[in-house]
Amino acid sequence: MTDALSVEDLLHEINYAEEAPLRIYLGAAPGVGKTYRMLQDGNALRNRGVDVVVGYIEPHDRKDTVDQIKNLEIIPPRRIEYKGVVLQELDVDAVIARKPKLVLVDELAHTNAEGSRHEKRYEDIEDLLAAGIAVFSTCNVQHLESVHDMVERMTGVKVQERVPDTFFALAREMIIVDVTPDELQERMRQGKIYP
């Protein structure tokens, strides 16, 4: 695996690539810091003059993650009522209308609420890329279609939200985000992953 692109290389990719680049932050488990790292990188690019917006972030009430969002423009989520509950989804049309250089979109494997433009968030991201907007997104490894059977065998959990491996071929770059098991357990104890 090669090193992550430098900020300078990212600037060049976002500003001059023929196709809008996709960067995926891939983690082994929830709470390893994928969203935080994506936001850090988005802020670094914003500080270098790139037009960066938040398309959708799921901060899970994690203070450190929320703090990373503060200086970024947020495209308001689309509100969809489903079975009496109002859900928030990525507003693809609003992002395309705003036409930033880069949009940050959390939870690549997410299944959208009924009434959304597409069934899956990765399909929304395909539309953003086709519109010439660079995308940074996040995903846990268990959501890759090709590892579904292995994850189910090892954990007994049938992962419902999956992304076809072919989608990952669109990525210009994948950043592996991980922490030690001890650090992950400590984050859990401190309520930094789930309350």
C-alpha positions as CSV (number, residue, x, y, z in Angstrom):
1,M,0.0,0.0,0.0
2,T,1.3,3.4,-0.8
3,D,1.3,6.4,1.5
4,A,-1.7,8.7,1.5
5,L,-1.5,11.6,-0.9
6,S,-0.1,14.7,0.6
7,V,-2.2,17.9,0.9
8,E,-0.4,19.3,-2.2
9,D,-1.2,16.1,-4.2
10,L,-4.8,16.2,-3.1
11,L,-5.1,19.9,-4.1
12,H,-3.8,19.0,-7.5
13,E,-6.1,16.0,-7.8
14,I,-9.2,18.0,-6.8
15,N,-8.4,21.0,-8.9
16,Y,-7.0,19.4,-12.1
17,A,-8.0,15.8,-12.4
18,E,-10.0,14.9,-15.5
19,E,-12.5,13.0,-13.3
20,A,-13.6,14.0,-9.8
21,P,-11.6,11.9,-7.4
22,L,-13.1,9.6,-4.7
23,R,-11.2,8.9,-1.5
24,I,-12.6,6.3,0.9
25,Y,-11.6,6.1,4.6
26,L,-11.8,2.4,5.4
27,G,-11.9,1.1,9.0
28,A,-12.0,-2.3,10.7
29,A,-14.7,-1.2,13.1
30,P,-16.9,1.6,14.2
31,G,-15.0,4.1,16.3
32,V,-11.5,3.8,14.8
33,G,-11.6,7.4,13.6
34,K,-12.7,7.3,9.9
35,T,-15.1,10.3,10.1
36,Y,-12.7,12.3,12.3
37,R,-9.8,11.7,9.8
38,M,-12.0,12.6,6.8
39,L,-13.0,15.8,8.5
40,Q,-9.4,16.6,9.5
41,D,-8.4,16.2,5.8
42,G,-11.4,18.3,4.7
43,N,-10.4,21.1,7.0
44,A,-6.8,21.0,5.9
45,L,-7.9,21.4,2.3
46,R,-10.4,24.1,3.2
47,N,-7.5,26.0,4.9
48,R,-5.6,25.7,1.6
49,G,-8.5,27.4,-0.3
50,V,-10.5,24.3,-1.6
51,D,-14.2,24.8,-1.6
52,V,-15.2,22.0,0.8
53,V,-18.7,21.3,2.1
54,V,-20.2,18.6,4.4
55,G,-22.8,16.7,2.5
56,Y,-23.7,14.3,5.3
57,I,-21.9,13.4,8.6
58,E,-23.1,11.1,11.3
59,P,-21.2,12.4,14.3
60,H,-22.9,10.0,16.8
61,D,-22.7,12.9,19.4
62,R,-18.9,12.5,19.5
63,K,-17.6,15.8,20.7
64,D,-14.3,15.5,18.9
65,T,-16.1,14.8,15.6
66,V,-18.6,17.6,16.1
67,D,-15.7,20.0,16.8
68,Q,-14.2,19.1,13.4
69,I,-17.4,20.1,11.6
70,K,-17.5,23.7,13.0
71,N,-15.5,25.5,10.3
72,L,-17.1,23.7,7.4
73,E,-20.1,24.7,5.4
74,I,-22.9,22.2,5.8
75,I,-25.4,21.4,3.1
76,P,-28.6,20.9,5.0
77,P,-29.8,17.3,4.8
78,R,-33.0,16.3,3.0
79,R,-35.8,15.5,5.5
80,I,-37.9,12.5,4.6
81,E,-40.9,11.4,6.6
82,Y,-41.0,7.6,6.9
83,K,-43.6,5.8,9.0
84,G,-44.2,8.9,11.1
85,V,-40.5,9.5,11.7
86,V,-38.6,12.3,10.1
87,L,-35.2,11.0,8.8
88,Q,-32.3,13.0,7.4
89,E,-30.5,12.0,4.2
90,L,-27.8,13.4,2.0
91,D,-29.4,16.0,-0.3
92,V,-27.7,15.1,-3.6
93,D,-29.6,17.7,-5.6
94,A,-28.6,20.5,-3.2
95,V,-24.9,19.4,-3.3
96,I,-25.0,19.3,-7.1
97,A,-26.6,22.7,-7.2
98,R,-24.0,24.2,-4.8
99,K,-21.2,22.5,-6.9
100,P,-18.3,22.5,-4.4
101,K,-14.9,21.2,-5.3
102,L,-15.2,18.6,-2.5
103,V,-18.0,17.1,-0.5
104,L,-17.6,15.0,2.6
105,V,-20.1,12.1,2.8
106,D,-20.1,9.8,5.8
107,E,-21.5,6.2,5.9
108,L,-20.9,5.0,2.3
109,A,-22.9,1.7,2.9
110,H,-25.9,3.5,4.3
111,T,-29.4,2.5,3.0
112,N,-31.4,5.6,2.2
113,A,-34.9,6.2,3.4
114,E,-37.7,5.3,1.1
115,G,-38.4,8.3,-1.2
116,S,-34.7,9.1,-1.6
117,R,-33.1,9.5,-5.1
118,H,-31.4,6.1,-4.8
119,E,-31.7,3.1,-2.5
120,K,-28.0,3.3,-1.4
121,R,-25.7,6.2,-0.5
122,Y,-22.9,4.8,-2.7
123,E,-25.3,5.4,-5.7
124,D,-25.7,9.0,-4.5
125,I,-21.9,9.4,-4.5
126,E,-21.8,8.1,-8.1
127,D,-24.1,11.0,-9.1
128,L,-21.9,13.5,-7.2
129,L,-18.8,12.2,-9.0
130,A,-20.5,12.3,-12.4
131,A,-21.4,15.9,-11.6
132,G,-17.6,16.6,-11.3
133,I,-17.6,16.9,-7.5
134,A,-14.8,15.2,-5.6
135,V,-16.0,13.0,-2.7
136,F,-14.4,11.8,0.5
137,S,-16.4,9.0,2.2
138,T,-16.2,6.5,5.0
139,C,-16.9,2.8,5.3
140,N,-16.2,-0.2,7.6
141,V,-14.6,-3.3,6.1
142,Q,-17.5,-5.5,7.0
143,H,-19.7,-3.6,4.5
144,L,-17.7,-4.8,1.5
145,E,-19.8,-7.3,-0.4
146,S,-16.9,-9.8,-0.8
147,V,-16.3,-10.2,2.9
148,H,-20.0,-10.6,3.8
149,D,-19.9,-14.4,4.2
150,M,-16.7,-14.4,6.2
151,V,-18.0,-11.7,8.5
152,E,-21.2,-13.7,9.1
153,R,-19.3,-16.9,9.7
154,M,-16.9,-15.2,12.2
155,T,-19.3,-13.0,14.1
156,G,-22.7,-14.6,13.5
157,V,-23.9,-11.1,12.2
158,K,-25.5,-10.8,8.8
159,V,-24.5,-7.4,7.6
160,Q,-27.4,-5.8,5.8
161,E,-25.8,-2.7,4.4
162,R,-23.2,-3.7,1.8
163,V,-21.3,-2.0,-1.0
164,P,-20.3,-3.9,-4.2
165,D,-16.6,-4.3,-4.5
166,T,-16.8,-2.8,-8.0
167,F,-17.7,0.5,-6.4
168,F,-14.3,0.6,-4.6
169,A,-12.6,0.5,-8.1
170,L,-13.8,4.1,-8.5
171,A,-11.7,5.2,-5.6
172,R,-8.5,7.2,-6.5
173,E,-7.3,6.4,-3.0
174,M,-8.3,4.4,0.1
175,I,-7.1,5.4,3.5
176,I,-7.0,2.6,6.1
177,V,-7.9,4.0,9.5
178,D,-7.3,1.8,12.5
179,V,-6.4,1.8,16.2
180,T,-5.2,-1.0,18.5
181,P,-7.8,-3.2,20.2
182,D,-6.8,-1.7,23.6
183,E,-7.3,1.9,22.3
184,L,-10.7,0.9,20.8
185,Q,-11.8,-0.7,24.0
186,E,-10.7,2.4,25.9
187,R,-12.7,4.6,23.5
188,M,-15.7,2.4,24.2
189,R,-15.3,2.7,27.9
190,Q,-15.1,6.5,27.6
191,G,-18.3,6.6,25.6
192,K,-16.4,8.0,22.5
193,I,-17.9,5.4,20.2
194,Y,-21.4,4.9,21.5
195,P,-22.9,6.4,24.7
